[in-house]
Amino acid sequence: MPLTITDPIKLIFAILLPPLGVFLEVGFKGPFWINIILTLLGYIPGIIHALYVILKH
C-alpha cells in the first residue's frame, strides 16, 4: 500500500513506544494486544511487530 502523510509519525511512535504506533494504525484490535505482549516480553520484538503492522496496512 502507498505511504500516507501520517505514516512517518506512526513509524516514529513505533520506535519510541511500539503499542502507540500500532494503536494509531489499527486501534484496539488484535495486533495492538499482541504488540503489548511482545513489548512486555522484549522491547525489540515489539518494535519489529509495530513496524510490520504499520507497513503492512
mmCIF file of the N, C-alpha and C atoms, coordinates in Angstrom:
data_MODEL
# 
_entry.id   MODEL 
# 
loop_
_atom_site.group_PDB 
_atom_site.id 
_atom_site.type_symbol 
_atom_site.label_atom_id 
_atom_site.label_alt_id 
_atom_site.label_comp_id 
_atom_site.label_asym_id 
_atom_site.label_entity_id 
_atom_site.label_seq_id 
_atom_site.pdbx_PDB_ins_code 
_atom_site.Cartn_x 
_atom_site.Cartn_y 
_atom_site.Cartn_z 
_atom_site.occupancy 
_atom_site.B_iso_or_equiv 
_atom_site.pdbx_formal_charge 
_atom_site.auth_seq_id 
_atom_site.auth_comp_id 
_atom_site.auth_asym_id 
_atom_site.auth_atom_id 
_atom_site.pdbx_PDB_model_num 
ATOM 1   N N  . MET A 1 1  ? 0.829  -1.172 0.000  1.00 0.00 ? 1  MET A N  1 
ATOM 2   C CA . MET A 1 1  ? 0.000  0.000  0.000  1.00 0.00 ? 1  MET A CA 1 
ATOM 3   C C  . MET A 1 1  ? 0.883  1.248  0.000  1.00 0.00 ? 1  MET A C  1 
ATOM 4   N N  . PRO A 1 2  ? 0.416  2.313  -0.600 1.00 0.00 ? 2  PRO A N  1 
ATOM 5   C CA . PRO A 1 2  ? 1.210  3.548  -0.605 1.00 0.00 ? 2  PRO A CA 1 
ATOM 6   C C  . PRO A 1 2  ? 1.273  4.169  0.785  1.00 0.00 ? 2  PRO A C  1 
ATOM 7   N N  . LEU A 1 3  ? 2.346  4.872  1.029  1.00 0.00 ? 3  LEU A N  1 
ATOM 8   C CA . LEU A 1 3  ? 2.505  5.556  2.304  1.00 0.00 ? 3  LEU A CA 1 
ATOM 9   C C  . LEU A 1 3  ? 1.591  6.770  2.367  1.00 0.00 ? 3  LEU A C  1 
ATOM 10  N N  . THR A 1 4  ? 1.074  7.032  3.542  1.00 0.00 ? 4  THR A N  1 
ATOM 11  C CA . THR A 1 4  ? 0.238  8.212  3.730  1.00 0.00 ? 4  THR A CA 1 
ATOM 12  C C  . THR A 1 4  ? 1.036  9.271  4.478  1.00 0.00 ? 4  THR A C  1 
ATOM 13  N N  . ILE A 1 5  ? 0.455  10.418 4.650  1.00 0.00 ? 5  ILE A N  1 
ATOM 14  C CA . ILE A 1 5  ? 1.140  11.533 5.299  1.00 0.00 ? 5  ILE A CA 1 
ATOM 15  C C  . ILE A 1 5  ? 1.398  11.240 6.776  1.00 0.00 ? 5  ILE A C  1 
ATOM 16  N N  . THR A 1 6  ? 0.583  10.401 7.406  1.00 0.00 ? 6  THR A N  1 
ATOM 17  C CA . THR A 1 6  ? 0.753  10.120 8.833  1.00 0.00 ? 6  THR A CA 1 
ATOM 18  C C  . THR A 1 6  ? 1.701  8.954  9.109  1.00 0.00 ? 6  THR A C  1 
ATOM 19  N N  . ASP A 1 7  ? 2.126  8.230  8.101  1.00 0.00 ? 7  ASP A N  1 
ATOM 20  C CA . ASP A 1 7  ? 2.997  7.080  8.323  1.00 0.00 ? 7  ASP A CA 1 
ATOM 21  C C  . ASP A 1 7  ? 4.330  7.441  8.978  1.00 0.00 ? 7  ASP A C  1 
ATOM 22  N N  . PRO A 1 8  ? 4.997  8.522  8.622  1.00 0.00 ? 8  PRO A N  1 
ATOM 23  C CA . PRO A 1 8  ? 6.244  8.848  9.340  1.00 0.00 ? 8  PRO A CA 1 
ATOM 24  C C  . PRO A 1 8  ? 6.033  9.079  10.840 1.00 0.00 ? 8  PRO A C  1 
ATOM 25  N N  . ILE A 1 9  ? 4.900  9.670  11.192 1.00 0.00 ? 9  ILE A N  1 
ATOM 26  C CA . ILE A 1 9  ? 4.598  9.883  12.613 1.00 0.00 ? 9  ILE A CA 1 
ATOM 27  C C  . ILE A 1 9  ? 4.372  8.545  13.301 1.00 0.00 ? 9  ILE A C  1 
ATOM 28  N N  . LYS A 1 10 ? 3.639  7.660  12.650 1.00 0.00 ? 10 LYS A N  1 
ATOM 29  C CA . LYS A 1 10 ? 3.391  6.332  13.209 1.00 0.00 ? 10 LYS A CA 1 
ATOM 30  C C  . LYS A 1 10 ? 4.699  5.551  13.353 1.00 0.00 ? 10 LYS A C  1 
ATOM 31  N N  . LEU A 1 11 ? 5.592  5.685  12.392 1.00 0.00 ? 11 LEU A N  1 
ATOM 32  C CA . LEU A 1 11 ? 6.871  4.976  12.458 1.00 0.00 ? 11 LEU A CA 1 
ATOM 33  C C  . LEU A 1 11 ? 7.730  5.495  13.614 1.00 0.00 ? 11 LEU A C  1 
ATOM 34  N N  . ILE A 1 12 ? 7.695  6.786  13.862 1.00 0.00 ? 12 ILE A N  1 
ATOM 35  C CA . ILE A 1 12 ? 8.446  7.341  14.996 1.00 0.00 ? 12 ILE A CA 1 
ATOM 36  C C  . ILE A 1 12 ? 7.872  6.806  16.303 1.00 0.00 ? 12 ILE A C  1 
ATOM 37  N N  . PHE A 1 13 ? 6.544  6.796  16.419 1.00 0.00 ? 13 PHE A N  1 
ATOM 38  C CA . PHE A 1 13 ? 5.924  6.237  17.617 1.00 0.00 ? 13 PHE A CA 1 
ATOM 39  C C  . PHE A 1 13 ? 6.205  4.740  17.742 1.00 0.00 ? 13 PHE A C  1 
ATOM 40  N N  . ALA A 1 14 ? 6.291  4.036  16.610 1.00 0.00 ? 14 ALA A N  1 
ATOM 41  C CA . ALA A 1 14 ? 6.571  2.599  16.651 1.00 0.00 ? 14 ALA A CA 1 
ATOM 42  C C  . ALA A 1 14 ? 7.946  2.323  17.230 1.00 0.00 ? 14 ALA A C  1 
ATOM 43  N N  . ILE A 1 15 ? 8.873  3.224  17.037 1.00 0.00 ? 15 ILE A N  1 
ATOM 44  C CA . ILE A 1 15 ? 10.217 3.033  17.581 1.00 0.00 ? 15 ILE A CA 1 
ATOM 45  C C  . ILE A 1 15 ? 10.280 3.479  19.041 1.00 0.00 ? 15 ILE A C  1 
ATOM 46  N N  . LEU A 1 16 ? 9.629  4.584  19.369 1.00 0.00 ? 16 LEU A N  1 
ATOM 47  C CA . LEU A 1 16 ? 9.681  5.099  20.739 1.00 0.00 ? 16 LEU A CA 1 
ATOM 48  C C  . LEU A 1 16 ? 8.770  4.315  21.684 1.00 0.00 ? 16 LEU A C  1 
ATOM 49  N N  . LEU A 1 17 ? 7.545  4.053  21.260 1.00 0.00 ? 17 LEU A N  1 
ATOM 50  C CA . LEU A 1 17 ? 6.557  3.350  22.071 1.00 0.00 ? 17 LEU A CA 1 
ATOM 51  C C  . LEU A 1 17 ? 5.715  2.474  21.136 1.00 0.00 ? 17 LEU A C  1 
ATOM 52  N N  . PRO A 1 18 ? 6.168  1.242  20.890 1.00 0.00 ? 18 PRO A N  1 
ATOM 53  C CA . PRO A 1 18 ? 5.547  0.392  19.867 1.00 0.00 ? 18 PRO A CA 1 
ATOM 54  C C  . PRO A 1 18 ? 4.021  0.236  19.953 1.00 0.00 ? 18 PRO A C  1 
ATOM 55  N N  . PRO A 1 19 ? 3.436  0.008  21.142 1.00 0.00 ? 19 PRO A N  1 
ATOM 56  C CA . PRO A 1 19 ? 1.974  -0.138 21.150 1.00 0.00 ? 19 PRO A CA 1 
ATOM 57  C C  . PRO A 1 19 ? 1.227  1.111  20.672 1.00 0.00 ? 19 PRO A C  1 
ATOM 58  N N  . LEU A 1 20 ? 1.770  2.280  20.908 1.00 0.00 ? 20 LEU A N  1 
ATOM 59  C CA . LEU A 1 20 ? 1.116  3.502  20.440 1.00 0.00 ? 20 LEU A CA 1 
ATOM 60  C C  . LEU A 1 20 ? 1.115  3.572  18.914 1.00 0.00 ? 20 LEU A C  1 
ATOM 61  N N  . GLY A 1 21 ? 2.212  3.202  18.293 1.00 0.00 ? 21 GLY A N  1 
ATOM 62  C CA . GLY A 1 21 ? 2.260  3.181  16.828 1.00 0.00 ? 21 GLY A CA 1 
ATOM 63  C C  . GLY A 1 21 ? 1.245  2.219  16.235 1.00 0.00 ? 21 GLY A C  1 
ATOM 64  N N  . VAL A 1 22 ? 1.112  1.049  16.859 1.00 0.00 ? 22 VAL A N  1 
ATOM 65  C CA . VAL A 1 22 ? 0.131  0.065  16.379 1.00 0.00 ? 22 VAL A CA 1 
ATOM 66  C C  . VAL A 1 22 ? -1.285 0.567  16.635 1.00 0.00 ? 22 VAL A C  1 
ATOM 67  N N  . PHE A 1 23 ? -1.513 1.186  17.792 1.00 0.00 ? 23 PHE A N  1 
ATOM 68  C CA . PHE A 1 23 ? -2.840 1.718  18.095 1.00 0.00 ? 23 PHE A CA 1 
ATOM 69  C C  . PHE A 1 23 ? -3.257 2.764  17.068 1.00 0.00 ? 23 PHE A C  1 
ATOM 70  N N  . LEU A 1 24 ? -2.335 3.635  16.690 1.00 0.00 ? 24 LEU A N  1 
ATOM 71  C CA . LEU A 1 24 ? -2.667 4.665  15.700 1.00 0.00 ? 24 LEU A CA 1 
ATOM 72  C C  . LEU A 1 24 ? -3.013 4.050  14.351 1.00 0.00 ? 24 LEU A C  1 
ATOM 73  N N  . GLU A 1 25 ? -2.484 2.859  14.071 1.00 0.00 ? 25 GLU A N  1 
ATOM 74  C CA . GLU A 1 25 ? -2.756 2.200  12.790 1.00 0.00 ? 25 GLU A CA 1 
ATOM 75  C C  . GLU A 1 25 ? -4.050 1.390  12.812 1.00 0.00 ? 25 GLU A C  1 
ATOM 76  N N  . VAL A 1 26 ? -4.262 0.573  13.859 1.00 0.00 ? 26 VAL A N  1 
ATOM 77  C CA . VAL A 1 26 ? -5.385 -0.364 13.840 1.00 0.00 ? 26 VAL A CA 1 
ATOM 78  C C  . VAL A 1 26 ? -6.375 -0.188 14.980 1.00 0.00 ? 26 VAL A C  1 
ATOM 79  N N  . GLY A 1 27 ? -6.085 0.637  15.954 1.00 0.00 ? 27 GLY A N  1 
ATOM 80  C CA . GLY A 1 27 ? -6.994 0.793  17.089 1.00 0.00 ? 27 GLY A CA 1 
ATOM 81  C C  . GLY A 1 27 ? -6.820 -0.330 18.090 1.00 0.00 ? 27 GLY A C  1 
ATOM 82  N N  . PHE A 1 28 ? -7.890 -0.644 18.825 1.00 0.00 ? 28 PHE A N  1 
ATOM 83  C CA . PHE A 1 28 ? -7.829 -1.662 19.873 1.00 0.00 ? 28 PHE A CA 1 
ATOM 84  C C  . PHE A 1 28 ? -8.118 -3.059 19.328 1.00 0.00 ? 28 PHE A C  1 
ATOM 85  N N  . LYS A 1 29 ? -7.630 -3.388 18.170 1.00 0.00 ? 29 LYS A N  1 
ATOM 86  C CA . LYS A 1 29 ? -7.847 -4.707 17.589 1.00 0.00 ? 29 LYS A CA 1 
ATOM 87  C C  . LYS A 1 29 ? -6.740 -5.657 18.015 1.00 0.00 ? 29 LYS A C  1 
ATOM 88  N N  . GLY A 1 30 ? -6.767 -6.864 17.493 1.00 0.00 ? 30 GLY A N  1 
ATOM 89  C CA . GLY A 1 30 ? -5.823 -7.917 17.862 1.00 0.00 ? 30 GLY A CA 1 
ATOM 90  C C  . GLY A 1 30 ? -4.352 -7.542 17.788 1.00 0.00 ? 30 GLY A C  1 
ATOM 91  N N  . PRO A 1 31 ? -3.892 -6.909 16.701 1.00 0.00 ? 31 PRO A N  1 
ATOM 92  C CA . PRO A 1 31 ? -2.464 -6.572 16.625 1.00 0.00 ? 31 PRO A CA 1 
ATOM 93  C C  . PRO A 1 31 ? -1.982 -5.661 17.753 1.00 0.00 ? 31 PRO A C  1 
ATOM 94  N N  . PHE A 1 32 ? -2.866 -4.803 18.250 1.00 0.00 ? 32 PHE A N  1 
ATOM 95  C CA . PHE A 1 32 ? -2.492 -3.928 19.359 1.00 0.00 ? 32 PHE A CA 1 
ATOM 96  C C  . PHE A 1 32 ? -2.176 -4.750 20.599 1.00 0.00 ? 32 PHE A C  1 
ATOM 97  N N  . TRP A 1 33 ? -3.040 -5.709 20.919 1.00 0.00 ? 33 TRP A N  1 
ATOM 98  C CA . TRP A 1 33 ? -2.830 -6.523 22.116 1.00 0.00 ? 33 TRP A CA 1 
ATOM 99  C C  . TRP A 1 33 ? -1.625 -7.446 21.953 1.00 0.00 ? 33 TRP A C  1 
ATOM 100 N N  . ILE A 1 34 ? -1.421 -7.965 20.760 1.00 0.00 ? 34 ILE A N  1 
ATOM 101 C CA . ILE A 1 34 ? -0.230 -8.779 20.501 1.00 0.00 ? 34 ILE A CA 1 
ATOM 102 C C  . ILE A 1 34 ? 1.020  -7.940 20.699 1.00 0.00 ? 34 ILE A C  1 
ATOM 103 N N  . ASN A 1 35 ? 0.972  -6.701 20.242 1.00 0.00 ? 35 ASN A N  1 
ATOM 104 C CA . ASN A 1 35 ? 2.135  -5.836 20.385 1.00 0.00 ? 35 ASN A CA 1 
ATOM 105 C C  . ASN A 1 35 ? 2.413  -5.490 21.838 1.00 0.00 ? 35 ASN A C  1 
ATOM 106 N N  . ILE A 1 36 ? 1.387  -5.325 22.632 1.00 0.00 ? 36 ILE A N  1 
ATOM 107 C CA . ILE A 1 36 ? 1.594  -5.069 24.064 1.00 0.00 ? 36 ILE A CA 1 
ATOM 108 C C  . ILE A 1 36 ? 2.345  -6.250 24.688 1.00 0.00 ? 36 ILE A C  1 
ATOM 109 N N  . ILE A 1 37 ? 1.912  -7.467 24.370 1.00 0.00 ? 37 ILE A N  1 
ATOM 110 C CA . ILE A 1 37 ? 2.562  -8.657 24.927 1.00 0.00 ? 37 ILE A CA 1 
ATOM 111 C C  . ILE A 1 37 ? 4.003  -8.739 24.449 1.00 0.00 ? 37 ILE A C  1 
ATOM 112 N N  . LEU A 1 38 ? 4.236  -8.524 23.154 1.00 0.00 ? 38 LEU A N  1 
ATOM 113 C CA . LEU A 1 38 ? 5.600  -8.587 22.621 1.00 0.00 ? 38 LEU A CA 1 
ATOM 114 C C  . LEU A 1 38 ? 6.488  -7.516 23.229 1.00 0.00 ? 38 LEU A C  1 
ATOM 115 N N  . THR A 1 39 ? 5.955  -6.337 23.449 1.00 0.00 ? 39 THR A N  1 
ATOM 116 C CA . THR A 1 39 ? 6.739  -5.259 24.050 1.00 0.00 ? 39 THR A CA 1 
ATOM 117 C C  . THR A 1 39 ? 7.080  -5.582 25.497 1.00 0.00 ? 39 THR A C  1 
ATOM 118 N N  . LEU A 1 40 ? 6.165  -6.200 26.219 1.00 0.00 ? 40 LEU A N  1 
ATOM 119 C CA . LEU A 1 40 ? 6.451  -6.594 27.594 1.00 0.00 ? 40 LEU A CA 1 
ATOM 120 C C  . LEU A 1 40 ? 7.498  -7.709 27.661 1.00 0.00 ? 40 LEU A C  1 
ATOM 121 N N  . LEU A 1 41 ? 7.474  -8.598 26.672 1.00 0.00 ? 41 LEU A N  1 
ATOM 122 C CA . LEU A 1 41 ? 8.456  -9.686 26.641 1.00 0.00 ? 41 LEU A CA 1 
ATOM 123 C C  . LEU A 1 41 ? 9.832  -9.205 26.196 1.00 0.00 ? 41 LEU A C  1 
ATOM 124 N N  . GLY A 1 42 ? 9.858  -8.177 25.397 1.00 0.00 ? 42 GLY A N  1 
ATOM 125 C CA . GLY A 1 42 ? 11.119 -7.619 24.919 1.00 0.00 ? 42 GLY A CA 1 
ATOM 126 C C  . GLY A 1 42 ? 10.835 -6.435 24.022 1.00 0.00 ? 42 GLY A C  1 
ATOM 127 N N  . TYR A 1 43 ? 11.580 -5.383 24.225 1.00 0.00 ? 43 TYR A N  1 
ATOM 128 C CA . TYR A 1 43 ? 11.313 -4.138 23.503 1.00 0.00 ? 43 TYR A CA 1 
ATOM 129 C C  . TYR A 1 43 ? 11.528 -4.292 21.991 1.00 0.00 ? 43 TYR A C  1 
ATOM 130 N N  . ILE A 1 44 ? 12.580 -4.996 21.605 1.00 0.00 ? 44 ILE A N  1 
ATOM 131 C CA . ILE A 1 44 ? 12.906 -5.166 20.181 1.00 0.00 ? 44 ILE A CA 1 
ATOM 132 C C  . ILE A 1 44 ? 11.807 -5.944 19.430 1.00 0.00 ? 44 ILE A C  1 
ATOM 133 N N  . PRO A 1 45 ? 11.299 -7.075 19.971 1.00 0.00 ? 45 PRO A N  1 
ATOM 134 C CA . PRO A 1 45 ? 10.192 -7.726 19.262 1.00 0.00 ? 45 PRO A CA 1 
ATOM 135 C C  . PRO A 1 45 ? 8.963  -6.830 19.099 1.00 0.00 ? 45 PRO A C  1 
ATOM 136 N N  . GLY A 1 46 ? 8.704  -5.971 20.079 1.00 0.00 ? 46 GLY A N  1 
ATOM 137 C CA . GLY A 1 46 ? 7.591  -5.034 19.972 1.00 0.00 ? 46 GLY A CA 1 
ATOM 138 C C  . GLY A 1 46 ? 7.800  -4.035 18.843 1.00 0.00 ? 46 GLY A C  1 
ATOM 139 N N  . ILE A 1 47 ? 9.027  -3.557 18.702 1.00 0.00 ? 47 ILE A N  1 
ATOM 140 C CA . ILE A 1 47 ? 9.341  -2.615 17.617 1.00 0.00 ? 47 ILE A CA 1 
ATOM 141 C C  . ILE A 1 47 ? 9.193  -3.295 16.258 1.00 0.00 ? 47 ILE A C  1 
ATOM 142 N N  . ILE A 1 48 ? 9.732  -4.496 16.139 1.00 0.00 ? 48 ILE A N  1 
ATOM 143 C CA . ILE A 1 48 ? 9.650  -5.216 14.862 1.00 0.00 ? 48 ILE A CA 1 
ATOM 144 C C  . ILE A 1 48 ? 8.192  -5.457 14.473 1.00 0.00 ? 48 ILE A C  1 
ATOM 145 N N  . HIS A 1 49 ? 7.395  -5.895 15.423 1.00 0.00 ? 49 HIS A N  1 
ATOM 146 C CA . HIS A 1 49 ? 5.982  -6.144 15.140 1.00 0.00 ? 49 HIS A CA 1 
ATOM 147 C C  . HIS A 1 49 ? 5.251  -4.844 14.779 1.00 0.00 ? 49 HIS A C  1 
ATOM 148 N N  . ALA A 1 50 ? 5.554  -3.765 15.486 1.00 0.00 ? 50 ALA A N  1 
ATOM 149 C CA . ALA A 1 50 ? 4.906  -2.492 15.190 1.00 0.00 ? 50 ALA A CA 1 
ATOM 150 C C  . ALA A 1 50 ? 5.242  -2.025 13.777 1.00 0.00 ? 50 ALA A C  1 
ATOM 151 N N  . LEU A 1 51 ? 6.499  -2.120 13.404 1.00 0.00 ? 51 LEU A N  1 
ATOM 152 C CA . LEU A 1 51 ? 6.894  -1.718 12.043 1.00 0.00 ? 51 LEU A CA 1 
ATOM 153 C C  . LEU A 1 51 ? 6.201  -2.587 11.002 1.00 0.00 ? 51 LEU A C  1 
ATOM 154 N N  . TYR A 1 52 ? 6.109  -3.883 11.289 1.00 0.00 ? 52 TYR A N  1 
ATOM 155 C CA . TYR A 1 52 ? 5.442  -4.804 10.372 1.00 0.00 ? 52 TYR A CA 1 
ATOM 156 C C  . TYR A 1 52 ? 3.961  -4.409 10.189 1.00 0.00 ? 52 TYR A C  1 
ATOM 157 N N  . VAL A 1 53 ? 3.273  -4.158 11.293 1.00 0.00 ? 53 VAL A N  1 
ATOM 158 C CA . VAL A 1 53 ? 1.847  -3.820 11.219 1.00 0.00 ? 53 VAL A CA 1 
ATOM 159 C C  . VAL A 1 53 ? 1.643  -2.508 10.468 1.00 0.00 ? 53 VAL A C  1 
ATOM 160 N N  . ILE A 1 54 ? 2.463  -1.507 10.765 1.00 0.00 ? 54 ILE A N  1 
ATOM 161 C CA . ILE A 1 54 ? 2.291  -0.205 10.114 1.00 0.00 ? 54 ILE A CA 1 
ATOM 162 C C  . ILE A 1 54 ? 2.588  -0.283 8.622  1.00 0.00 ? 54 ILE A C  1 
ATOM 163 N N  . LEU A 1 55 ? 3.645  -0.980 8.252  1.00 0.00 ? 55 LEU A N  1 
ATOM 164 C CA . LEU A 1 55 ? 3.997  -1.051 6.841  1.00 0.00 ? 55 LEU A CA 1 
ATOM 165 C C  . LEU A 1 55 ? 3.085  -2.010 6.060  1.00 0.00 ? 55 LEU A C  1 
ATOM 166 N N  . LYS A 1 56 ? 2.468  -2.954 6.743  1.00 0.00 ? 56 LYS A N  1 
ATOM 167 C CA . LYS A 1 56 ? 1.569  -3.900 6.070  1.00 0.00 ? 56 LYS A CA 1 
ATOM 168 C C  . LYS A 1 56 ? 0.218  -3.279 5.766  1.00 0.00 ? 56 LYS A C  1 
ATOM 169 N N  . HIS A 1 57 ? -0.320 -2.494 6.685  1.00 0.00 ? 57 HIS A N  1 
ATOM 170 C CA . HIS A 1 57 ? -1.665 -1.921 6.495  1.00 0.00 ? 57 HIS A CA 1 
ATOM 171 C C  . HIS A 1 57 ? -1.637 -0.715 5.660  1.00 0.00 ? 57 HIS A C  1 
# 
